[in-house]
Amino acid sequence: MCGIIGVVSGQQVHQKLLDGLLSLEYRGYDSVGMCTIDKNSLILKKGIGKVQEVHDKHDFSRNGGKIGLAHCRWGTHGGITDENAHPHVNEDKTIALVHNGIIENYAELKEFLAQKGHVFSSETDSEVIVHLIEEFYKKVPLEEATRLALHRLEGSYALGILSLREPGKLVAVRNESPLIIGVGKGEHFLASDVPAVLKHTNKVIYLEDKEIAVLEKGSCTIIDYDGKAKEKQAHTIDWGVEAAEKAGYGHFMLKEIHEQPQAIAETIQERLHGNDVVFEDEINLSADEMRGVKRIILLGCGTSWHACLAGEFMLEELAKIPTEVEYASEFRYRNPLIGEHTLAIAISQSGETADTVAALKEAKEKGAKTLAICNVKGSSITRIADGTIYTRAGPEIGVASTKAFTTQLAVLYLLTIALAKERKALTGKQIGSMVQGIRRIPLQLQSVLAEDGEIRNCAALYHKKTNSLYLGRGVNFPIALEGALKLKEVSYIHAEGYPAAEMKHGPIALIDKEMPVVIIAPQDVYTYRKILGNIEEVKARGGIIIAIATEGDREIPKKADHAIFIPKTLYTLSSILAAIPLQLLAYHTALMLGRDVDKPRNLAKSVTVE
């Protein structure tokens, strides 16, 4: 989950390293460090804090040199201390290394190296790697010493390594942690994610697991763990650096909330042909295979798991396919049963979530047909899956996911239509109505964003409350879960999402005049009358009711303390519209509490370790 950036160039690199750190800070902000080679010395500066704080203290602009590495940390092994910050160096300060991942056998390696006289200065698993490389770095090049050391490592890692002995060379390694190579003019980059290099190049090479890249300012050579050369093509990134900047908004989270109408338009428009949904070659399922699917397993973590829950409702209700939702983090640890004609769908914004990657591999190894729903081209799950449907949300920098979530819902909706049509689960008229419904969503989202005034008012009134409850039914139960998660993530207020009918089976004991209860209550033929009853139950116990209701509803305003309206749409699509007020409520609440909205404590954007 840490962020790493490296540059080898014909020019000074400190500003490019600093730019990269600022772009990657969403991946970790416990501590920061930078190391360059200048005048035959390693210039190492690091410390606790966010990038700007450590820069203000150590002044990275004084790190001279034309090669360097930098790192922002999300701690796993060892506390948050200056010593545990990266980069790590060997005892005589001739080799420097940055690491994202977890070394599972670090304890035995550390004992082995200590017996050979190596002295450690940190508590991290990462420092073990630099000493292990030193052990092999006698008469062979840096990449060969690294390759030999890798055969001793167990775990996940993305590495950047440099050495005083070879001052014009960076070595990059990937194994189960994301790493890309940026190909510039007279320079090369290594980075955890694309935004770190976009100011300087839009040409990117995606490293695969167990690949080693040797970077010099004018060349890039890639080998595998056996030392065999590999040919790799650079890909052109089709979004510019401005897409990864705030564009006048106070925070990335707010910008990304407001980008949702455009993000969903981008996600759906090329896939809608008249009253039909066409995926071209994306899903890589023949018509016979689509008709033959007997079971769907949806895999995800966090916000993506909530999208899976909404997808389960869509696929069972409309496509008539038995569907199960699994926590990706638990899936492979219980020997899951994968029958014939099973389709496993993994959902991940980054495509690098370690648990989701592992779960998708497990499903594939057990014989399932696999599909990824992802926002990042070339990421791990897209290379594992038989087919990929990309959400075209653009870069999402804020740690709390917003537009990635709603575009995932949009893709699941389109996939449901495609499967329902092929399996004749719906009539042509029903499918046409569904297509027209999703076409209207981008414009309807604009009107939801205009409801910001009432949402700010709710945040102002209740941001000092210490608990809240979120309730929803059917397809909107996952939205209640997601709304509660957003509030927890960015404001640190305890919140829980429940199916509205389950409130009376326990949580109702918590309701009093200090408890805000957010209830998603769109008008529909399925659950509306039932949820009105739930509102009455909350009201009878003095709870504060904030309701998400359909425009024109006359019942809800009579019962709720606050009503936030969304446009009338198909029941299934109400989930997309209802998500936006909950995102804004979390954002404004966090802002009023003085939280760091884009970098909430203890969280990182992409969970690339188990």
C-alpha positions in Angstrom: 0.0 0.0 0.0 3.0 2.3 0.2 4.0 4.5 -2.7 7.3 4.3 -4.4 8.9 6.4 -7.2 12.3 6.3 -8.8 14.0 8.3 -11.6 17.2 7.9 -13.6 17.8 10.8 -15.9 20.3 13.1 -17.6 19.0 15.9 -15.3 18.5 16.6 -11.6 15.7 14.3 -10.3 14.7 15.7 -6.9 11.7 17.7 -8.1 10.5 14.7 -10.2 10.8 12.5 -7.1 8.9 15.1 -5.0 6.2 15.5 -7.6 5.8 11.7 -7.7 5.5 11.5 -3.9 2.8 14.2 -3.9 0.9 12.2 -6.5 1.3 8.9 -4.6 0.6 10.2 -1.1 -2.9 8.6 -1.1 -1.1 5.2 -0.9 0.5 6.0 2.5 1.3 9.0 4.7 2.9 7.7 7.9 6.4 8.7 6.9 8.3 9.9 3.8 11.9 9.6 2.5 14.1 10.3 -0.5 17.5 9.0 -1.5 19.7 10.3 -4.4 23.2 9.7 -5.5 25.3 12.9 -5.7 29.1 13.3 -5.8 29.6 9.6 -5.1 27.5 9.6 -1.9 24.0 8.6 -1.0 22.0 11.6 0.1 19.3 10.1 2.4 16.6 12.2 4.1 13.5 10.7 5.7 11.1 11.3 8.6 7.6 10.9 10.1 4.7 12.8 8.6 3.1 13.7 5.3 5.1 14.6 2.2 5.0 18.4 2.7 5.7 18.1 6.4 8.9 16.1 5.8 9.9 18.3 2.9 9.6 21.4 5.1 11.8 19.8 7.7 14.5 18.2 5.4 14.2 20.2 2.2 14.3 17.6 -0.5 15.3 20.2 -3.1 18.8 20.0 -1.7 19.0 16.3 -2.7 21.2 16.7 -5.8 21.8 13.9 -8.3 20.5 12.4 -11.5 19.2 9.2 -10.0 17.1 8.6 -7.0 14.3 6.8 -5.1 11.5 8.1 -2.9 8.8 6.5 -0.7 5.7 7.3 1.3 4.8 4.6 3.9 1.7 2.9 5.1 3.2 0.9 8.0 2.9 -2.9 8.3 6.0 -4.1 10.1 7.4 -1.8 12.8 6.0 1.4 14.3 5.9 4.8 12.7 9.4 6.1 13.4 12.2 7.9 11.5 14.2 4.6 11.5 11.3 2.6 9.9 10.8 5.2 7.1 12.1 4.3 3.7 14.4 4.2 1.8 16.5 1.7 3.7 20.2 1.4 3.2 22.9 -1.2 4.1 25.3 -0.5 6.9 28.0 1.2 4.8 25.3 3.2 2.9 26.2 2.0 -0.5 22.8 0.4 -1.5 19.4 2.0 -1.0 16.0 0.3 -1.4 12.3 1.1 -1.3 9.6 -1.6 -0.8 5.9 -1.9 -1.0 4.5 -5.3 0.2 5.2 -7.8 3.0 8.1 -10.2 3.3 6.6 -13.3 5.0 9.9 -15.0 5.9 11.7 -11.8 7.0 12.3 -13.1 10.6 14.3 -16.2 9.5 16.2 -14.1 6.9 17.0 -11.5 9.5 18.4 -14.1 11.8 20.5 -15.6 9.0 21.9 -12.2 8.0 22.6 -11.2 11.7 24.7 -14.4 12.0 26.7 -13.2 9.0 27.4 -9.9 10.8 24.7 -7.6 9.3 23.5 -4.9 11.6 19.9 -3.6 11.3 18.7 -0.1 12.2 14.9 -0.6 11.8 12.1 -2.9 12.8 10.9 -3.4 9.3 10.7 -6.5 7.1 11.9 -4.2 4.2 15.4 -3.6 5.6 16.1 -7.3 5.4 16.0 -7.1 1.6 18.7 -4.5 1.2 21.1 -6.6 3.4 20.2 -9.8 1.5 21.0 -8.1 -1.8 24.3 -6.9 -0.3 25.1 -10.5 0.6 25.1 -11.5 -3.1 26.5 -8.2 -4.4 30.2 -9.2 -4.6 31.3 -9.5 -8.1 28.1 -9.4 -10.1 25.9 -6.5 -11.3 23.2 -5.1 -9.1 20.4 -6.8 -11.1 22.1 -10.2 -10.7 22.6 -9.7 -7.0 18.9 -8.7 -6.8 17.8 -11.7 -8.8 19.7 -14.1 -6.6 18.3 -12.5 -3.5 14.7 -12.8 -4.8 14.9 -16.5 -4.8 15.2 -16.3 -1.0 12.2 -14.0 -0.5 8.6 -15.1 0.3 5.8 -12.7 0.1 4.7 -9.7 -1.9 6.9 -6.9 -3.0 7.5 -4.0 -5.4 11.1 -2.9 -5.1 13.3 0.0 -6.3 17.1 -0.4 -5.8 20.1 1.7 -6.5 23.8 1.4 -5.7 26.9 3.7 -5.4 28.8 1.1 -7.3 26.6 1.5 -10.4 25.4 5.1 -10.1 23.5 5.3 -13.4 21.3 2.3 -12.8 17.9 1.6 -11.1 16.6 -1.9 -10.6 12.8 -2.4 -10.3 11.1 -5.6 -9.2 7.5 -6.7 -9.1 5.9 -9.6 -7.3 2.2 -9.4 -6.3 2.5 -5.6 -5.7 1.9 -3.1 -8.4 4.8 -1.4 -10.2 5.0 0.4 -13.6 7.8 1.7 -15.7 7.6 5.2 -17.2 9.4 5.7 -20.5 10.5 9.3 -20.9 12.8 11.2 -23.2 16.3 10.4 -21.9 15.0 9.2 -18.6 13.1 6.3 -17.0 10.8 6.0 -14.0 9.6 3.3 -11.7 6.4 4.0 -9.8 3.5 2.3 -7.9 0.9 4.0 -10.0 0.5 6.0 -13.2 -0.2 9.5 -11.7 3.3 9.6 -10.3 4.8 9.9 -13.8 2.2 11.6 -15.9 3.8 15.1 -15.6 6.8 13.6 -17.5 5.5 10.8 -19.8 2.3 9.0 -20.9 4.3 5.9 -22.0 4.1 3.1 -19.5 5.2 -0.5 -19.3 3.3 -2.7 -16.9 5.5 -5.1 -15.1 4.2 -8.6 -14.5 4.9 -10.7 -11.4 8.4 -12.0 -11.1 9.9 -9.5 -13.6 13.0 -7.4 -13.0 13.6 -4.1 -14.9 17.0 -2.6 -15.3 16.6 1.1 -15.9 19.2 3.6 -17.2 18.5 7.0 -18.6 18.5 5.8 -22.2 17.5 2.1 -21.8 15.2 -0.3 -20.2 15.9 -4.1 -20.0 13.5 -6.6 -18.5 14.4 -10.1 -17.3 12.6 -12.8 -15.4 13.8 -14.5 -12.2 15.8 -17.0 -14.3 17.7 -14.1 -16.0 16.0 -14.5 -19.4 15.3 -11.3 -21.3 11.7 -10.4 -22.0 10.1 -8.1 -24.6 7.6 -5.6 -23.3 5.5 -3.0 -25.1 4.9 0.5 -23.7 1.2 1.5 -23.4 0.0 5.1 -24.0 -2.1 6.5 -21.1 -5.2 8.2 -22.5 -5.8 10.6 -19.7 -3.7 13.7 -18.9 -2.1 14.9 -15.8 -4.9 17.4 -15.3 -7.3 14.5 -14.7 -5.3 13.6 -11.6 -5.3 17.2 -10.2 -7.9 19.0 -8.1 -9.0 21.4 -10.9 -10.1 24.1 -8.4 -11.9 21.8 -5.9 -10.8 21.9 -2.3 -10.3 18.1 -2.2 -9.9 15.2 -4.6 -12.9 13.6 -2.9 -15.2 16.5 -3.7 -13.9 16.7 -7.3 -14.5 13.0 -7.8 -18.0 13.2 -6.4 -18.8 16.0 -8.9 -17.1 14.0 -11.7 -19.7 11.2 -11.4 -22.1 12.4 -14.1 -19.3 12.4 -16.6 -17.7 9.2 -15.3 -20.9 7.3 -15.8 -21.5 8.8 -19.2 -18.0 7.7 -20.3 -18.7 4.2 -18.8 -22.0 3.6 -20.6 -22.1 5.6 -23.8 -20.0 3.4 -26.1 -21.7 0.2 -24.8 -25.3 1.4 -25.6 -26.4 0.8 -29.1 -30.0 1.9 -29.5 -32.0 -0.2 -27.0 -29.2 -2.7 -26.6 -26.0 -3.2 -24.6 -23.0 -4.4 -26.6 -19.7 -5.3 -24.9 -17.8 -6.2 -28.1 -14.9 -8.5 -27.0 -14.7 -7.2 -23.4 -16.4 -10.1 -21.5 -15.0 -12.8 -23.7 -18.1 -15.0 -23.3 -19.8 -16.5 -26.3 -23.6 -16.4 -26.6 -23.7 -20.1 -25.6 -21.5 -19.5 -22.6 -23.7 -16.5 -21.5 -26.8 -18.7 -21.8 -25.0 -21.6 -20.0 -24.0 -19.7 -16.8 -25.6 -21.5 -13.9 -24.0 -19.5 -11.0 -22.2 -16.2 -10.5 -19.8 -15.5 -7.7 -19.0 -11.8 -7.1 -15.7 -11.1 -5.4 -14.6 -7.8 -3.8 -13.4 -5.9 -0.7 -14.6 -2.8 1.0 -16.6 -0.5 -1.3 -16.2 -3.0 -4.2 -17.9 -5.6 -1.9 -20.8 -3.3 -1.5 -21.0 -3.0 -5.3 -21.0 -6.8 -5.4 -24.1 -6.8 -3.1 -26.0 -4.5 -5.3 -24.9 -6.6 -8.3 -26.3 -9.7 -6.6 -29.7 -8.1 -6.5 -29.5 -7.0 -10.1 -28.3 -10.3 -11.5 -30.8 -12.5 -9.5 -33.8 -10.2 -9.8 -33.4 -9.3 -13.5 -31.1 -11.9 -15.2 -32.5 -14.7 -13.1 -29.0 -16.2 -12.3 -28.2 -17.6 -8.9 -25.6 -15.2 -7.5 -23.4 -15.2 -4.4 -21.2 -12.4 -2.9 -17.9 -13.3 -1.3 -15.4 -11.3 0.7 -12.4 -11.8 -1.5 -10.3 -11.8 1.7 -12.0 -15.0 2.9 -12.8 -16.8 -0.3 -9.6 -18.8 -0.9 -9.2 -19.8 2.8 -12.3 -22.0 2.9 -11.7 -24.3 -0.2 -14.7 -22.8 -2.2 -16.8 -25.1 -4.3 -16.7 -24.1 -8.0 -19.1 -26.0 -10.1 -19.4 -26.3 -13.9 -20.7 -23.2 -15.7 -19.7 -20.8 -12.8 -18.8 -17.2 -13.7 -16.5 -15.5 -11.1 -16.6 -11.7 -11.3 -13.9 -9.8 -9.4 -14.4 -6.1 -8.8 -11.6 -3.7 -7.9 -11.0 0.0 -8.6 -7.2 -0.4 -8.8 -7.1 -4.0 -10.0 -4.3 -4.5 -7.5 -6.2 -5.3 -4.3 -4.2 -8.3 -3.0 -7.1 -10.3 -1.6 -9.2 -9.8 -4.8 -6.3 -10.8 -7.0 -5.8 -14.0 -4.9 -9.5 -14.8 -4.9 -9.7 -14.4 -8.7 -6.7 -16.7 -9.1 -8.4 -19.3 -6.9 -11.6 -19.2 -8.8 -9.8 -19.6 -12.1 -7.7 -22.4 -10.9 -10.8 -24.2 -9.8 -12.3 -24.0 -13.3 -14.5 -20.9 -13.2 -14.8 -18.6 -16.2 -13.5 -15.2 -14.9 -14.4 -11.6 -15.5 -12.9 -8.4 -14.0 -14.6 -5.1 -13.5 -11.8 -2.6 -13.0 -10.8 1.0 -13.6 -7.1 0.6 -14.3 -5.9 -0.8 -17.6 -3.1 -3.4 -17.4 -3.6 -4.0 -13.7 -3.3 -7.5 -12.1 -6.9 -8.6 -12.2 -7.3 -7.6 -15.8 -4.4 -9.8 -16.8 -5.7 -12.8 -14.8 -9.3 -12.6 -15.9 -10.7 -14.1 -19.1 -12.4 -10.8 -19.9 -12.5 -7.3 -18.5 -15.1 -4.6 -18.4 -13.4 -1.3 -17.6 -15.1 1.4 -15.6 -14.1 4.6 -17.4 -14.0 6.7 -14.3 -10.5 8.2 -14.8 -8.0 8.4 -12.0 -9.5 8.3 -8.5 -7.0 9.9 -6.0 -9.2 10.4 -2.9 -8.8 7.4 -0.6 -12.5 7.2 0.0 -13.9 5.7 -3.2 -16.8 7.7 -4.9 -16.9 7.6 -8.7 -15.3 4.2 -8.8 -18.2 2.8 -6.9 -21.0 4.3 -9.0 -19.3 3.3 -12.2 -19.0 -0.2 -10.9 -22.8 -0.2 -10.3 -23.3 1.1 -13.8 -21.2 -1.7 -15.3 -23.1 -4.3 -13.2 -26.4 -2.9 -14.5 -25.2 -3.1 -18.1 -23.9 -6.6 -17.6 -27.3 -7.6 -16.1 -29.1 -6.3 -19.2 -26.7 -8.2 -21.5 -27.2 -11.5 -19.7 -30.9 -11.0 -19.3 -31.3 -10.4 -23.0 -29.2 -13.4 -24.0 -31.0 -15.7 -21.6 -34.5 -14.2 -22.5 -35.1 -13.4 -18.8 -36.7 -10.1 -19.8 -38.9 -8.9 -22.6 -37.6 -6.5 -25.3 -39.8 -3.8 -23.8 -38.3 -4.3 -20.3 -34.8 -4.2 -21.7 -35.6 -1.0 -23.6 -36.9 0.6 -20.5 -33.7 -0.3 -18.6 -31.5 1.1 -21.3 -33.4 4.4 -21.3 -33.2 4.5 -17.6 -29.4 4.3 -17.5 -29.2 6.9 -20.3 -30.9 9.4 -18.1 -28.6 8.8 -15.0 -25.8 11.3 -15.8 -28.2 14.2 -16.1 -30.1 13.0 -13.1 -26.9 12.9 -11.1 -26.4 16.6 -11.9 -29.7 17.4 -10.1 -28.7 15.3 -7.1 -25.5 17.3 -6.8 -27.6 20.5 -6.7 -29.1 19.2 -3.4 -25.9 20.0 -1.6 -27.4 22.8 0.5 -29.7 20.5 2.5 -26.9 18.0 2.9 -24.5 20.7 4.3 -27.3 21.7 6.7 -27.5 18.1 8.0 -23.7 17.9 8.4 -23.7 21.2 10.3 -26.4 20.0 12.7 -25.1 16.6 13.4 -21.4 16.4 12.8 -20.7 16.2 16.5 -22.9 13.2 17.0 -20.8 10.1 17.8 -22.9 7.4 16.3 -25.3 7.0 13.3 -27.3 4.3 11.7 -27.9 3.8 7.9 -30.9 1.8 6.7 -32.0 0.5 3.3 -33.9 -2.3 1.7 -33.3 -4.5 -1.4 -30.8 -3.0 -3.8 -30.4 0.0 -1.4 -29.2 -2.0 1.6 -25.7 -2.1 0.0 -26.0 1.7 -0.4 -26.7 2.0 3.3 -23.6 0.0 4.0 -21.6 2.2 1.7 -22.9 5.4 3.2 -21.9 4.2 6.7 -18.5 3.2 5.4 -17.9 6.6 3.8 -18.8 8.4 7.1 -16.5 6.1 9.1 -13.6 6.5 6.6 -13.4 10.2 6.4 -15.0 11.6 9.6 -14.1 8.8 12.1 -17.7 8.8 13.4 -19.0 5.3 14.2 -21.7 4.3 11.8 -23.4 1.1 10.9 -25.4 0.0 7.8 -28.3 -2.4 8.2 -31.2 -3.9 6.2 -34.1 -1.7 7.5 -36.1 -4.7 8.6 -33.2 -5.9 10.8 -33.3 -2.7 12.9 -35.9 -4.2 15.2 -33.7 -7.2 15.8 -31.1 -5.4 17.9 -30.0 -1.9 16.6 -33.3 -0.4 17.7 -32.0 -0.5 21.2 -29.5 2.3 20.3 -32.0 4.7 18.9 -32.6 7.9 20.9 -32.7 11.7 20.4 -28.9 11.7 19.9 -28.9 9.1 17.1 -29.1 10.3 13.4 -30.7 7.6 11.3 -30.2 7.9 7.5 -32.9 6.0 5.7 -32.8 5.3 1.9 -36.5 5.4 0.9 -37.1 5.8 -2.8 -40.7 5.3 -4.0 -41.0 1.8 -5.5 -43.4 -1.1 -5.7 -41.0 -3.3 -3.7 -40.2 -1.8 -0.4 -41.6 1.7 0.0 -44.5 0.9 2.3 -42.3 -1.3 4.4 -39.7 1.4 4.9 -42.3 4.0 5.8 -43.0 1.6 8.7 -39.4 1.6 9.7 -39.3 5.4 9.7 -42.3 5.4 12.1 -40.4 3.0 14.4 -37.4 5.3 14.5 -39.6 8.4 15.0 -41.4 6.7 17.9 -38.1 6.4 19.7 -36.9 9.9 19.2 -34.3 9.2 16.5 -33.2 11.9 14.1 -34.4 10.9 10.6 -32.5 11.9 7.4 -34.3 10.4 4.5 -33.2 10.0 0.9 -36.5 10.2 -1.0 -37.9 10.4 -4.5 -38.8 13.9 -5.9 -42.5 14.6 -5.4 -42.8 12.3 -2.4 -45.4 13.8 0.0 -45.2 11.2 2.7 -41.5 11.3 3.6 -41.3 15.0 4.4 -44.2 14.6 7.0 -42.2 11.9 8.8 -38.5 12.8 8.4 -36.6 15.6 10.1 -34.8 16.1 6.8 -35.6 14.9 3.3 -33.0 14.9 0.5 -34.5 14.2 -2.9 -33.3 12.2 -5.9 -35.1 12.0 -9.3 -37.6 9.3 -10.1 -35.9 6.4 -11.9 -36.1 2.6 -12.1 -35.9 0.9 -8.7 -32.5 -0.7 -9.5 -31.0 2.6 -10.7 -32.1 4.4 -7.5 -29.0 2.9 -5.9 -26.7 5.0 -8.1 -28.6 8.2 -7.4 -28.9 7.5 -3.6 -25.1 7.0 -3.2 -24.3 10.6 -4.0 -26.0 12.4 -1.1 -24.4 9.9 1.3 -20.9 10.7 -0.2 -21.6 14.4 0.2 -22.9 14.0 3.8 -19.7 12.2 4.7 -17.5 14.8 3.0 -19.1 17.8 4.7 -19.2 16.1 8.1 -15.5 15.3 7.9 -14.7 18.9 6.7 -16.6 20.4 9.6 -14.6 18.1 12.0 -11.3 19.3 10.5 -10.4 15.8 9.1 -8.0 15.3 6.3 -10.6 14.2 3.8 -8.3 12.9 1.0 -6.0 11.1 3.4 -8.0 9.6 6.3 -5.9 8.1 9.1 -4.7 4.5 8.9 -6.1 4.1 5.3 -4.5 3.8 1.9 -6.1 3.9 -1.5 -5.0 0.5 -2.8 -4.7 -2.4 -0.3 -1.9 -4.3 -2.0 -1.0 -6.5 1.0 -3.0 -9.2 2.8 
